[in-house]
Structure formats: C-alpha cells, structure tokens
Amino acid sequence: MKNYSIMLASLFLFSCNCSKQITKVNPQKLVLESSCPKDGDCKIEILENKKMNVLDDGTGSLYYRLEDDLEHKVIKYTYDKRVKGDLQDANYREEIVFEIENEVKEETITNDNLQNVKMLFGRFCYCKGQAGNFKVNKGNLKITKEKIDLDFEIKEVPQIIKNISIGLK
C-alpha cells in the first residue's frame, strides 16, 4: 500500500510539471484603442516570431497553423460575447488574425491584397453553416510604427466586429 501511495504521488507530481510548448504573448507591445462591444470581452495578442500557414481541411473549410519564423509575427484579435452560464451552445466568438513582418513597415493594404498578410476572420458559434474561418478580401489595413488600423467586411457571414485600432508600444 505504501508503494502504491508513493507511485500515485509521483505520478501526480510529474503530471503537474509536464512541459508544454507555449507561444509567448507580449501584451505590453499592444494597446487596444478601438471600443469593444459592451456585451463581450476583447483581447489583442502578438505572437512573436510566428507565421501563419493557411490550410483547407478538404471540405472547403479554412484553418491556420502557426509556424516558427524569425521574420514575422502574428496579430490576433478576439471578441468573446458574454453569455449566461446555464445556456448550452450559446458561446459566440469572433477572431481576426493576420501576420506582419517583425520590422514594421509603414504601408496601406486594401481589398484582395489583404491576403498578402494572410488575414482571416473567424466566427465561432452554434450558427448552422455560418461558422468557421473566412478570407478577408474587402477592407483597409493601415500599418504605421505607432498604430494598426483595420476596417473590413465579410460577405459570407454576419459579423459584429468591423474595425480595430491597435496602438503599438
């Protein structure tokens, strides 16, 4: 019984100390300047030294995989709608994700050229055929050394977030 207790305690200790690959997020470099809808929470992240690989799952649905890359970083904006805890399948989230070069260059990117930064809009909910990731092909992305401004529109699905302003510190 004593050996069993020691083995169980060791297993517990080692399982709590397992190593996971964690992507570093540096919130000090980004400040969300645009307003967030009152019924939700908004978050902006920068994933340093990462690039996006946009893939198709074979059924026409898009997803992305992050890969190490010393020349790029990924910007990820998330809006999570707050829902009552007792409601099942009521979660709603929107996500805008794109990559830029580590050395920020001042530029303006519009419409179809937004795919040069692999911009995706994600809508995640129980929305019967209106959820998933979609390429952003209509909008305006302005990048300066101090700020990122994005206005965009998706025709495939309804969207709540249509513009984002991010201060770079």
ZITAFEN-V637416 format. One record per residue. RES is the residue in three letters. SS is DSSP state (h for helix, s for strand, l for the rest). PHI is phi as a letter, one per 30 degrees, with the letter a starting at -180 (999 if undefined). D_FIRST is the distance of its C-alpha to the first C-alpha in whole Angstrom. Layout:
{{RES	SS	PHI	D_FIRST} {RES	SS	PHI	D_FIRST}}
This chain:
{{MET	l	999	0} {LYS	h	d	4} {ASN	h	d	5} {TYR	h	d	5} {SER	h	d	6} {ILE	h	d	9} {MET	h	d	10} {LEU	h	d	11} {ALA	h	d	12} {SER	h	d	14} {LEU	h	d	15} {PHE	h	d	17} {LEU	h	d	18} {PHE	h	d	20} {SER	h	d	21} {CYS	h	d	23} {ASN	l	c	25} {CYS	l	d	26} {SER	l	c	30} {LYS	l	b	32} {GLN	l	d	36} {ILE	l	c	38} {THR	l	d	41} {LYS	l	d	43} {VAL	s	c	45} {ASN	l	c	48} {PRO	h	d	49} {GLN	h	d	51} {LYS	h	d	53} {LEU	s	b	54} {VAL	s	b	56} {LEU	s	d	56} {GLU	l	c	60} {SER	l	d	60} {SER	l	d	59} {CYS	l	c	56} {PRO	l	e	57} {LYS	l	d	56} {ASP	l	c	54} {GLY	s	a	51} {ASP	s	b	50} {CYS	s	c	51} {LYS	s	b	49} {ILE	s	b	51} {GLU	s	b	49} {ILE	s	b	50} {LEU	s	c	48} {GLU	l	d	49} {ASN	l	h	50} {LYS	s	b	49} {LYS	s	b	51} {MET	s	c	51} {ASN	s	c	51} {VAL	s	d	53} {LEU	s	b	52} {ASP	s	c	53} {ASP	l	d	50} {GLY	l	j	52} {THR	l	c	53} {GLY	l	j	55} {SER	l	d	53} {LEU	s	c	52} {TYR	s	a	49} {TYR	s	b	49} {ARG	s	b	47} {LEU	s	d	47} {GLU	s	b	47} {ASP	s	d	47} {ASP	l	a	51} {LEU	l	d	52} {GLU	l	c	56} {HIS	s	b	55} {LYS	s	b	53} {VAL	s	c	52} {ILE	s	c	53} {LYS	s	b	51} {TYR	s	c	52} {THR	s	b	50} {TYR	s	c	51} {ASP	s	c	48} {LYS	s	d	50} {ARG	l	d	48} {VAL	l	b	47} {LYS	l	d	46} {GLY	l	d	42} {ASP	l	c	43} {LEU	l	c	45} {GLN	l	d	43} {ASP	l	h	45} {ALA	l	c	47} {ASN	l	d	46} {TYR	s	b	49} {ARG	s	b	49} {GLU	s	c	52} {GLU	s	b	51} {ILE	s	c	54} {VAL	s	b	53} {PHE	s	a	55} {GLU	s	c	55} {ILE	s	b	58} {GLU	s	d	58} {ASN	l	e	57} {GLU	l	d	60} {VAL	l	d	62} {LYS	l	c	65} {GLU	l	d	67} {GLU	s	a	68} {THR	s	b	69} {ILE	s	b	67} {THR	s	b	69} {ASN	h	h	68} {ASP	h	e	67} {ASN	h	d	67} {LEU	h	d	63} {GLN	h	d	62} {ASN	h	d	62} {VAL	h	c	60} {LYS	l	h	58} {MET	l	d	58} {LEU	s	b	56} {PHE	s	c	55} {GLY	s	c	52} {ARG	s	b	52} {PHE	s	b	49} {CYS	s	a	49} {TYR	l	c	49} {CYS	l	b	53} {LYS	l	h	53} {GLY	l	i	55} {GLN	l	b	55} {ALA	l	b	52} {GLY	s	k	51} {ASN	s	c	53} {PHE	s	b	57} {LYS	s	d	59} {VAL	l	c	61} {ASN	l	b	65} {LYS	l	b	66} {GLY	s	l	66} {ASN	s	b	67} {LEU	s	c	65} {LYS	s	c	66} {ILE	s	c	64} {THR	l	b	66} {LYS	l	d	64} {GLU	l	c	63} {LYS	s	a	63} {ILE	s	b	62} {ASP	s	c	63} {LEU	s	b	63} {ASP	s	b	65} {PHE	s	a	64} {GLU	l	b	64} {ILE	l	c	62} {LYS	l	c	64} {GLU	l	d	62} {VAL	l	b	60} {PRO	l	d	60} {GLN	l	b	59} {ILE	l	c	58} {ILE	l	d	58} {LYS	l	b	62} {ASN	s	b	62} {ILE	s	b	60} {SER	s	b	61} {ILE	s	b	59} {GLY	s	d	60} {LEU	s	c	59} {LYS	l	c	58}}
